Each structure stands twice: as structure tokens, then as C-alpha cells.
Amino acid sequence: MIDIQKQKDNREIPLMKVGVKNLQYPVHVLDRKNHTQTTSAVVDLYVNLPKHFKGTHMSRFVTVFHKYHENLSMRHFLLMLEEIRTTLDAAEAFGTLKFPFYLEKKAPVTGQCGMMAYECIYEGAVREAGGDSAKKSDFFVSISVPVTTLCPCSKAISQNGAHNQRGIVTVKVQNTSFFWIEDIIELVESCASCALYSVLKREDEKFVTEHAYENPRFVEDLVREVYIGLRDFASGDKPHAEKPFSWFSVEAENFESIHNHNAYAYTEYNEES
């Protein structure tokens, strides 16, 4: 049958990205406790298109992705992109994979179990050897962790109590070797006034309230504490796998309970700087 996509285009305009967007798919990702877990992902996949091609073959993105959807570890995500690149005869391939990562979490006193969801994103790019870029691949992992923060200023100036709020801490790391998503989640939660839970009985609520009160955090404090923890994690000072990443960013947004705005802080770490 005639292949329209392979026909020559005379407009002399290369396209940086063409592909499929908002593909919804079940995937299997690594899980520290259960080895793997099944979750649902939203996927974007692209390749570059040289100026002489009219179009790309959209169905091939899905065909290749389907081969990998039951084993999408961080390493396999890049292998999947490389197969897309070679299958479509492209110089570059790009992809993002957004999914909720589920953890069973016990309430701090009663031990009641419930599930927590943490939004994760894989972002990757692969390039043919000998291309213009010095790096053949890039890979980033983003993990968003909801937490509780209690305002240090409110605690200092109030006779009775202090205002607190939920917030979201998002860590983005440039991956160079293996690490567990759960390790990052636990690190971030340990830096907040208190972690969040899906099930809390009265005894648990008392613990969470008092724990947050004893650990006040500005949004600036939260970002700095997470930065220190990740810096130690990345430098190998802690007993983890060697150098899991050499760059990361940390951002925190607090959904203020007594202001009509959110509080925000952001910073980056680069091993080379």
C-alpha cells in the first residue's frame, strides 16, 4: 500500500517533535516491597522529523510502547525510547510517562493501613551516536510528595496554637544509576512538619497534630532540609547505591490556610558547580 508519510515534503521545514500525546495505558513500575506494581500512566512520545519527510508513522509509537509497558523501570524507559528512535529512523526520540505511584502506609499510632498516591514523571531523550549533542541520552524523574507544614512565625507569636497547611514538595532528579522512588518519598516526608496519611484515628490525629507543632517549617526550611538530604543521598555519604544522580531540583508550594495566596520556594543542586 502507498506510504504517504514517506513521501517527500518540499517546504524545507524540519520538525523538532512529532508523535503521540496523552496516550493512556496500564504500566508496571518497580516497587521496593512488592517488586513491581501496576498503575495507569499518561504517555507522550515523540521523534524529530527531517525536512524531507512528510510525516511519521504514529502507530509505531504505540506498537513499541506496548512491548515495554509491563516492565517500565527507569532503564527500560530509555531502551523503549531508543527502539522508537531506530524503528522510526529518527535522530532523536523523546518521551514522558506520568503516573501515580501507590504506597500502603500505616497510621503512626494505631497502625491502620491506607493507600497513598504520589505523582511521578519519567522524562527522557535519546539521540543517535555521533549526533550534534555530546550526550547520547538524558533521563529525569520527578516525584511529588504531599506533606504538612506548620508556620514557625504563627507558633512564636500565638498563645494558643499555630496555623498549618498542606503542601506539595516536588523533587526532580537527573538519574545516573538506580534508586528507589520510595527512598525519595520517605526522605521528603522526614523533612516536613509531619507526613500525610489516608487513615487517621483519634490517637493518630493527636500524634500528627502534636508532631507538626514540635516541628515547624517555613516553605524555605522545607526546601533547604530536602536539599541537604538529597545532597547527602547523591554524594554517597549515605548507605545507598553509588551516585544515583548528579543534579536535582527541589520545589515546595504550601497551600496557605490563612492567606489568599500560596507560599513557594525552589532551588537546584549540581555536582559540577
C-alpha positions as CSV (number, residue, x, y, z in Angstrom):
1,M,0.0,0.0,0.0
2,I,1.1,3.6,-0.6
3,D,3.1,5.1,2.3
4,I,2.1,8.8,2.4
5,Q,4.3,9.5,5.4
6,K,7.4,8.6,3.5
7,Q,6.6,10.9,0.6
8,K,8.9,13.9,0.1
9,D,7.9,17.3,1.5
10,N,9.1,20.3,-0.4
11,R,8.6,23.0,2.3
12,E,12.1,22.6,3.7
13,I,10.9,22.8,7.3
14,P,12.3,20.2,9.8
15,L,10.1,19.5,12.9
16,M,11.6,19.1,16.3
17,K,8.9,16.8,17.7
18,V,6.1,14.8,16.2
19,G,4.3,11.9,17.8
20,V,1.5,10.8,20.1
21,K,0.3,12.7,23.1
22,N,-2.0,11.8,26.0
23,L,-1.8,8.0,25.4
24,Q,-3.4,6.4,28.5
25,Y,-2.0,2.9,29.3
26,P,-1.6,0.5,32.2
27,V,2.1,0.1,33.1
28,H,4.2,-1.9,35.6
29,V,6.9,0.0,37.5
30,L,9.4,-1.2,40.1
31,D,8.2,-1.4,43.7
32,R,10.6,-1.9,46.6
33,K,8.3,-4.0,48.7
34,N,6.3,-5.9,46.0
35,H,9.0,-5.9,43.2
36,T,6.5,-4.3,40.8
37,Q,3.2,-2.5,40.9
38,T,0.6,-1.9,38.2
39,T,-0.6,1.7,37.7
40,S,-2.1,3.8,35.0
41,A,0.1,6.2,33.0
42,V,-0.4,9.1,30.6
43,V,2.3,8.9,28.0
44,D,3.7,11.4,25.4
45,L,6.1,10.0,22.8
46,Y,7.9,11.9,20.0
47,V,10.7,11.8,17.4
48,N,12.2,14.6,15.3
49,L,11.2,14.7,11.7
50,P,13.7,15.7,9.0
51,K,12.6,18.4,6.5
52,H,12.3,15.9,3.6
53,F,9.7,13.6,5.3
54,K,6.1,14.4,5.0
55,G,5.1,12.7,8.3
56,T,5.9,9.9,10.8
57,H,4.2,6.6,11.4
58,M,2.1,7.3,14.5
59,S,1.0,3.7,15.1
60,R,4.6,2.6,15.6
61,F,4.9,4.6,18.8
62,V,2.1,2.6,20.4
63,T,3.4,-0.7,19.0
64,V,6.8,-0.2,20.6
65,F,5.5,1.1,23.8
66,H,3.2,-1.9,24.2
67,K,6.2,-4.2,24.2
68,Y,7.6,-2.4,27.3
69,H,4.5,-1.4,29.2
70,E,4.8,-4.4,31.6
71,N,8.4,-3.6,32.5
72,L,9.0,0.1,32.6
73,S,11.8,0.5,35.0
74,M,13.9,3.7,34.6
75,R,16.5,1.8,32.5
76,H,13.8,0.2,30.3
77,F,12.2,3.6,29.7
78,L,15.3,4.7,27.8
79,L,15.5,1.3,26.0
80,M,12.0,1.9,24.8
81,L,12.8,5.3,23.5
82,E,15.9,4.0,21.7
83,E,13.7,1.4,20.0
84,I,11.2,4.1,19.0
85,R,14.1,6.2,17.5
86,T,15.5,3.3,15.5
87,T,12.1,2.0,14.4
88,L,11.1,5.4,13.0
89,D,14.6,6.1,11.6
90,A,14.9,9.3,13.6
91,A,17.9,11.1,15.1
92,E,16.2,11.8,18.4
93,A,13.3,10.4,20.4
94,F,11.6,11.9,23.4
95,G,9.1,10.7,26.0
96,T,7.3,11.5,29.2
97,L,5.5,9.0,31.5
98,K,3.2,10.4,34.2
99,F,1.7,8.0,36.7
100,P,0.5,7.7,40.3
101,F,2.9,5.6,42.5
102,Y,1.0,3.9,45.3
103,L,2.3,3.1,48.8
104,E,0.5,1.3,51.6
105,K,1.0,3.5,54.7
106,K,0.3,2.7,58.3
107,A,-1.1,5.4,60.7
108,P,1.6,6.4,63.2
109,V,-0.1,5.1,66.4
110,T,-2.9,2.7,65.6
111,G,-1.2,1.2,62.5
112,Q,-4.4,1.4,60.4
113,C,-3.5,0.9,56.8
114,G,-4.4,3.0,53.8
115,M,-3.1,3.8,50.4
116,M,-1.2,7.0,49.4
117,A,-0.7,8.1,45.8
118,Y,2.4,10.1,44.8
119,E,2.6,11.6,41.3
120,C,5.7,10.6,39.4
121,I,7.0,11.6,36.0
122,Y,9.7,10.0,33.8
123,E,11.2,12.3,31.2
124,G,13.8,11.0,28.7
125,A,15.5,11.7,25.4
126,V,17.8,9.5,23.3
127,R,20.0,10.5,20.3
128,E,21.8,8.7,17.6
129,A,25.5,8.2,18.2
130,G,27.7,10.9,16.6
131,G,24.9,13.5,16.7
132,D,25.3,17.2,17.5
133,S,24.8,16.7,21.2
134,A,27.6,15.4,23.3
135,K,25.2,13.3,25.4
136,K,23.5,10.3,23.9
137,S,20.7,10.3,26.5
138,D,19.0,12.3,29.2
139,F,16.7,11.0,31.9
140,F,14.8,12.8,34.7
141,V,12.5,11.5,37.4
142,S,10.1,13.8,39.2
143,I,8.3,12.8,42.4
144,S,5.6,15.0,44.1
145,V,5.1,14.4,47.8
146,P,2.2,15.9,49.8
147,V,3.2,17.0,53.3
148,T,2.0,19.0,56.3
149,T,3.8,22.2,57.4
150,L,3.2,24.4,60.5
151,C,4.2,28.0,60.5
152,P,7.1,28.9,62.8
153,C,6.1,32.6,63.0
154,S,2.5,31.7,63.9
155,K,3.7,29.4,66.6
156,A,6.1,32.1,68.0
157,I,3.5,34.9,68.2
158,S,0.3,33.0,69.2
159,Q,-0.6,32.0,72.7
160,N,-2.9,29.2,71.6
161,G,-1.8,27.0,68.6
162,A,-0.4,27.8,65.2
163,H,-1.7,27.7,61.7
164,N,-0.7,24.8,59.4
165,Q,-1.4,23.7,55.9
166,R,-0.8,21.0,53.3
167,G,1.9,21.5,50.8
168,I,3.5,19.7,47.8
169,V,7.2,19.1,47.6
170,T,8.4,18.1,44.1
171,V,11.8,16.6,43.6
172,K,13.3,16.3,40.1
173,V,16.5,14.3,39.7
174,Q,18.7,13.6,36.8
175,N,19.3,9.9,37.0
176,T,22.6,8.2,36.5
177,S,22.1,5.0,38.4
178,F,19.4,3.0,40.3
179,F,17.4,4.3,43.2
180,W,14.0,3.6,44.8
181,I,11.2,6.0,44.4
182,E,10.2,5.1,48.0
183,D,13.5,6.4,49.3
184,I,12.9,9.8,48.0
185,I,9.3,9.9,49.3
186,E,10.5,8.9,52.8
187,L,13.3,11.5,52.7
188,V,10.9,14.3,51.8
189,E,8.3,13.3,54.4
190,S,11.0,13.3,57.1
191,C,11.9,16.9,56.3
192,A,8.3,18.3,56.7
193,S,6.5,19.2,59.9
194,C,4.6,15.9,59.5
195,A,3.8,13.3,56.8
196,L,0.3,12.8,55.5
197,Y,-1.8,9.7,55.9
198,S,-5.0,8.4,54.3
199,V,-6.3,6.8,57.5
200,L,-6.1,8.6,60.9
201,K,-8.0,7.5,64.1
202,R,-8.2,9.9,67.0
203,E,-4.9,8.7,68.6
204,D,-3.2,9.2,65.2
205,E,-4.7,12.6,64.8
206,K,-3.4,13.7,68.2
207,F,0.1,12.4,67.3
208,V,0.1,14.2,63.9
209,T,-1.1,17.5,65.4
210,E,1.5,17.4,68.2
211,H,4.3,16.2,66.0
212,A,3.7,19.1,63.5
213,Y,3.6,21.6,66.3
214,E,7.0,20.4,67.5
215,N,8.5,20.6,64.0
216,P,7.5,24.0,62.5
217,R,8.7,24.6,59.0
218,F,8.6,27.6,56.7
219,V,8.5,26.7,53.0
220,E,12.1,27.9,52.8
221,D,13.0,25.5,55.7
222,L,11.3,22.6,53.9
223,V,13.3,23.1,50.6
224,R,16.6,23.5,52.5
225,E,16.1,20.4,54.5
226,V,15.2,18.3,51.5
227,Y,18.2,19.8,49.6
228,I,20.5,18.6,52.4
229,G,19.0,15.2,52.5
230,L,19.2,14.7,48.7
231,R,22.7,16.2,48.6
232,D,23.9,13.6,51.1
233,F,22.0,10.9,49.2
234,A,23.6,11.9,45.9
235,S,27.1,12.3,47.3
236,G,27.3,8.7,48.6
237,D,27.6,9.8,52.2
238,K,24.6,7.7,53.0
239,P,24.5,3.9,52.5
240,H,22.7,3.9,49.2
241,A,23.8,2.8,45.7
242,E,26.6,4.9,44.3
243,K,25.8,8.4,42.9
244,P,22.2,7.9,41.9
245,F,22.1,11.5,40.4
246,S,24.4,14.5,40.0
247,W,21.7,17.2,39.5
248,F,18.4,17.8,41.2
249,S,15.9,20.5,41.9
250,V,13.6,20.9,44.9
251,E,10.4,23.0,45.0
252,A,7.8,23.4,47.6
253,E,4.3,25.0,47.4
254,N,2.3,25.5,50.6
255,F,-1.5,25.9,50.2
256,E,-1.8,28.6,52.8
257,S,-4.7,28.3,55.3
258,I,-4.9,31.9,56.4
259,H,-3.6,33.8,53.3
260,N,-5.2,34.2,49.9
261,H,-2.1,33.0,48.2
262,N,0.4,30.1,48.2
263,A,3.9,30.2,49.6
264,Y,6.7,28.9,47.3
265,A,10.4,28.1,47.3
266,Y,12.8,26.5,44.8
267,T,16.5,25.6,44.4
268,E,18.8,23.3,42.4
269,Y,21.9,21.2,43.1
270,N,24.6,20.5,40.5
271,E,27.5,18.3,41.5
272,E,29.7,20.1,39.0
273,S,29.0,23.6,40.4
